[in-house]
Amino acid sequence: MKKLIPQLLVLTTLDFILIWLWVEEIDPDPSVTIYIFFAVPFVFFLNVIIAGILYFVRKEYVIAFLINSIISSVVISFLFLQGIDTRDERSLNEWTFQRSDTLYSVIHYDKTDTFSFSYSTKPGFSTLFLTGKFEDKNGQIVLLTDSTEYIIDNNYLIGFREDSIKVTKFH
């Protein structure tokens, strides 16, 4: 038992580092959540297989790897889901404004340098009505479509129905 706790600490630390590096590398988005149904059993059975091999070579590590099969499954679930949340926070910028009963949203997707413009008259329901190219020109945001150009500068949207509209930025 004295050797088991240090063994588990080393294995858990290694798992955390390796899984964290893997999650950072793949940068998961919500569309790949299904990966977790493959990744969790993979790390579980990988540890069980290693324990099986160690049974014939170094029996003192078998229990640590069997326990680690559960710990690593929890670690990969946590880090993968955390990676999805972190990616969303890093890759989306949103500006909103309200006009009478309608909430408008401009959403910028960092990875593709695109934006979408939508409106909502009911919570939970929105309608996309415009998409285009997003450009950041020295802190001034330019939203381009085939026929229109809008600018967001100092938290004001310029060129949409009025001279300028105060917008609130969410990140």
C-alpha positions as CSV (number, residue, x, y, z in Angstrom):
1,M,0.0,0.0,0.0
2,K,2.9,2.4,0.7
3,K,4.1,2.0,-2.9
4,L,0.6,2.2,-4.4
5,I,-0.1,5.9,-3.7
6,P,3.2,7.1,-5.2
7,Q,2.6,4.9,-8.2
8,L,-1.0,6.3,-8.6
9,L,0.3,9.9,-8.3
10,V,2.9,9.3,-11.0
11,L,0.4,7.6,-13.3
12,T,-2.3,10.2,-12.7
13,T,0.2,13.0,-13.4
14,L,1.4,11.4,-16.6
15,D,-2.2,10.8,-17.7
16,F,-3.1,14.3,-17.0
17,I,-0.2,15.7,-18.9
18,L,-0.5,13.4,-21.9
19,I,-4.3,13.7,-22.2
20,W,-4.1,17.5,-21.8
21,L,-1.5,17.7,-24.6
22,W,-3.7,15.5,-26.8
23,V,-6.8,17.7,-26.1
24,E,-4.8,20.9,-26.8
25,E,-3.6,19.3,-30.1
26,I,-7.0,18.3,-31.4
27,D,-8.7,21.4,-30.0
28,P,-12.1,19.7,-29.8
29,D,-15.4,21.5,-30.7
30,P,-18.9,20.4,-29.8
31,S,-19.3,18.5,-33.1
32,V,-16.7,15.9,-32.0
33,T,-18.2,15.1,-28.6
34,I,-18.8,11.6,-29.8
35,Y,-15.0,11.1,-29.5
36,I,-15.5,10.7,-25.8
37,F,-17.4,7.5,-26.4
38,F,-14.2,6.1,-28.0
39,A,-11.6,7.8,-25.9
40,V,-12.8,6.7,-22.5
41,P,-13.0,3.0,-23.3
42,F,-9.7,3.3,-25.1
43,V,-7.8,4.6,-22.1
44,F,-9.6,2.2,-19.8
45,F,-8.7,-0.9,-21.8
46,L,-5.2,0.4,-22.5
47,N,-4.5,0.5,-18.7
48,V,-6.1,-2.9,-18.3
49,I,-3.9,-4.3,-21.1
50,I,-0.8,-2.8,-19.6
51,A,-1.8,-4.3,-16.2
52,G,-2.2,-7.7,-17.9
53,I,1.3,-7.4,-19.5
54,L,2.7,-6.3,-16.2
55,Y,1.2,-9.3,-14.4
56,F,3.8,-11.4,-16.1
57,V,6.7,-9.0,-15.8
58,R,6.3,-6.7,-12.7
59,K,3.3,-7.7,-10.6
60,E,3.8,-4.8,-8.1
61,Y,2.4,-2.4,-10.8
62,V,-0.7,-4.4,-11.7
63,I,-3.0,-2.9,-9.0
64,A,-1.9,0.6,-9.8
65,F,-2.7,0.2,-13.5
66,L,-6.1,-1.4,-12.7
67,I,-7.0,1.6,-10.5
68,N,-5.5,4.0,-13.0
69,S,-7.9,2.6,-15.7
70,I,-10.7,4.3,-13.8
71,I,-8.8,7.4,-12.9
72,S,-7.6,8.0,-16.5
73,S,-11.2,7.5,-17.8
74,V,-12.4,10.3,-15.5
75,V,-9.4,12.5,-16.4
76,I,-10.0,12.1,-20.1
77,S,-13.7,12.8,-19.7
78,F,-13.0,16.0,-17.7
79,L,-10.2,17.3,-19.9
80,F,-12.0,16.6,-23.2
81,L,-15.2,18.4,-22.0
82,Q,-13.1,21.2,-20.6
83,G,-11.3,21.5,-23.9
84,I,-14.6,21.9,-25.7
85,D,-15.7,24.7,-23.3
86,T,-12.3,26.4,-23.6
87,R,-12.4,26.3,-27.4
88,D,-15.8,27.9,-27.5
89,E,-14.6,30.7,-25.2
90,R,-11.5,31.3,-27.3
91,S,-13.1,31.0,-30.8
92,L,-16.3,33.0,-30.5
93,N,-16.9,36.7,-30.1
94,E,-20.4,38.1,-29.9
95,W,-21.8,41.6,-30.0
96,T,-25.5,42.1,-29.2
97,F,-28.0,45.0,-29.2
98,Q,-31.7,45.3,-28.6
99,R,-34.3,47.1,-30.7
100,S,-37.8,47.0,-29.3
101,D,-38.6,43.3,-28.8
102,T,-35.8,42.0,-31.0
103,L,-32.3,41.0,-29.8
104,Y,-29.7,41.1,-32.6
105,S,-26.4,39.2,-32.5
106,V,-23.3,39.4,-34.5
107,I,-21.1,36.3,-33.9
108,H,-17.5,36.1,-35.1
109,Y,-15.8,32.7,-35.6
110,D,-12.1,33.1,-35.1
111,K,-11.1,29.9,-36.9
112,T,-12.7,30.8,-40.2
113,D,-12.7,34.6,-40.1
114,T,-16.4,34.7,-40.8
115,F,-19.4,36.2,-39.0
116,S,-23.1,35.6,-38.8
117,F,-25.9,38.1,-38.0
118,S,-29.1,36.9,-36.4
119,Y,-32.1,38.1,-34.5
120,S,-34.3,36.7,-31.9
121,T,-37.8,37.7,-30.8
122,K,-38.2,34.8,-28.3
123,P,-35.6,33.4,-25.9
124,G,-34.0,30.3,-27.3
125,F,-35.1,30.9,-30.9
126,S,-33.0,32.9,-33.4
127,T,-33.0,33.5,-37.1
128,L,-29.8,33.8,-39.1
129,F,-30.2,36.5,-41.8
130,L,-26.7,37.4,-42.9
131,T,-23.2,35.9,-43.1
132,G,-20.0,37.2,-44.4
133,K,-16.3,37.8,-44.0
134,F,-14.8,39.3,-40.8
135,E,-11.7,41.6,-40.9
136,D,-10.0,43.2,-38.0
137,K,-8.3,46.4,-39.2
138,N,-6.3,47.9,-36.3
139,G,-9.0,47.2,-33.8
140,Q,-11.8,48.3,-36.1
141,I,-14.0,45.3,-37.0
142,V,-15.2,45.2,-40.6
143,L,-18.1,42.9,-41.5
144,L,-18.3,42.3,-45.3
145,T,-20.9,40.6,-47.4
146,D,-21.4,40.7,-51.2
147,S,-23.5,43.8,-51.0
148,T,-23.0,45.4,-47.5
149,E,-20.3,46.6,-45.2
150,Y,-20.7,47.1,-41.5
151,I,-18.1,48.4,-39.0
152,I,-17.8,47.8,-35.3
153,D,-15.7,50.5,-33.7
154,N,-15.5,51.3,-30.0
155,N,-18.5,49.1,-29.3
156,Y,-20.7,50.8,-31.9
157,L,-22.1,49.1,-35.0
158,I,-22.0,51.4,-37.9
159,G,-24.0,51.0,-41.1
160,F,-26.9,48.9,-39.9
161,R,-30.2,50.8,-40.3
162,E,-29.0,53.8,-38.3
163,D,-25.9,55.8,-38.1
164,S,-24.5,53.9,-35.2
165,I,-25.8,51.4,-32.6
166,K,-24.3,50.8,-29.2
167,V,-23.4,47.0,-29.0
168,T,-22.3,44.9,-26.0
169,K,-19.4,42.5,-26.5
170,F,-19.4,39.0,-25.1
171,H,-16.4,36.7,-25.2
